[in-house]
Amino acid sequence: MADNQQVTSFVVRFSPMGQEELPESKRWRIRVTHVQGQEEMTVSSMEELCELMEQILKRG
C-alpha cells in the first residue's frame, strides 16, 4: 500500500424540490460538499453532480 495515497471525500445530500411539474431529472436539489476543500455547491441533476465531482478530482 502506498504511503502517499490521496483521499478525496464528498458529502452528497438530496432534497426534493416539491414541484411535480418539473422533469424527473430536475426534481431534486443536490448539495455536494468537497470535504478536503470545504467547498459546497448545489446542482440539480446526477449528470451535473458527476461532472462537478470529476472536475474536483482532476484538480487533485
C-alpha positions in Angstrom: 0.0 0.0 0.0 1.4 3.4 -1.0 2.1 5.9 1.8 1.2 8.9 -0.4 -2.3 7.7 -1.2 -4.7 10.7 -1.7 -8.2 10.6 -0.2 -11.0 12.7 -1.6 -14.3 12.7 0.2 -17.7 14.1 -0.7 -20.9 14.5 1.3 -24.0 14.5 -1.0 -27.5 15.5 0.1 -30.6 15.1 -2.0 -33.6 17.3 -1.2 -36.9 17.1 -3.1 -37.9 20.4 -4.9 -41.5 19.6 -4.4 -42.5 20.6 -7.9 -44.2 17.7 -9.7 -44.4 19.7 -13.0 -40.6 19.6 -13.3 -39.0 16.9 -15.4 -37.9 13.9 -13.3 -34.2 14.9 -13.7 -34.8 18.4 -12.2 -37.0 17.4 -9.2 -34.0 17.3 -6.8 -31.8 19.9 -5.2 -28.4 18.1 -4.8 -26.0 19.7 -2.4 -22.4 18.4 -2.6 -19.6 19.2 -0.2 -16.0 18.5 -1.0 -14.7 17.7 2.5 -11.0 18.4 2.0 -11.6 21.7 0.2 -14.5 22.7 2.4 -16.4 23.7 -0.8 -20.2 23.4 -1.0 -22.1 23.6 -4.3 -25.7 22.9 -5.4 -26.6 21.1 -8.6 -29.9 19.8 -9.9 -29.1 16.5 -11.7 -27.0 13.4 -11.3 -25.1 14.4 -14.5 -24.1 17.8 -13.0 -23.1 16.1 -9.8 -20.8 13.6 -11.6 -19.3 16.4 -13.7 -18.6 18.5 -10.7 -17.0 15.6 -8.8 -14.9 14.8 -11.8 -13.7 18.4 -12.0 -12.7 18.4 -8.4 -10.9 15.0 -8.7 -8.9 16.3 -11.7 -7.7 19.3 -9.7 -6.2 16.9 -7.2 
